[in-house]
Amino acid sequence: VENPPASAYYLIAMAHVQLKDAQAALPYAIKSVELSKAPSEQQLRLLLALRFELKQYEEVAKVLEKLVSHFPKKVYFLQLSGAYAELGLDKRSLSTLEIAHLQGLLDRESELVTRAQSYLYHGRPYQAAGVLAKGFEDGIITDGKENWKLLGDSWLNAREFEQALVPLAVFLEEVLAEQRNVLGPLAQRRDAQGNRVDPEIQILPQLAFAQRRVQIDVRGADQPEVDAHD
């Protein structure tokens, strides 16, 4: 055939993939995409896999940009953010996560926590606190001491000291509860041996910890995720 179609190049590329020869498959995968007015997701995924296997990370990011543009799935946004981070393009990495979040694609605790950590790393603690507070409110982020500490630290870095009090108090209470769980049995064993056991000293005042789902002020969580200084 004088001018083979894009599908022919795709099939040749796949044949080389079956032979585990990524280097030989790559030019055919590239040609397959170039000849297509609208490359299919399958064509782009093949090209992505070959670029990644050959450690061509700048080209990996370019393919992911096309995938995000034409097939805006969460997996591609997360991969593109990771590719940008690998290339040292931290602002692009963070912006990619922002777009994914605005589109409602980030719906797991680990994804929101990672995004908040990225905000903190880039000196945007107010946005970090907003993401975490909204995650707690929506029930996506769980009631764990590390999550409370991250929220408290975010408010502290944003110089919102009153906002930091509740999450940090919850964090401290959970740390003390863990210590009591460890030290309690030891104290009971010592008491059985006839040793004196001092009554428990209450360190923290009685805060409203019985109401575990603390109502967190989320002002700022719904504000646009744009830093005027970026």
Disulfide bonds with the S-S distance in Angstrom:
none
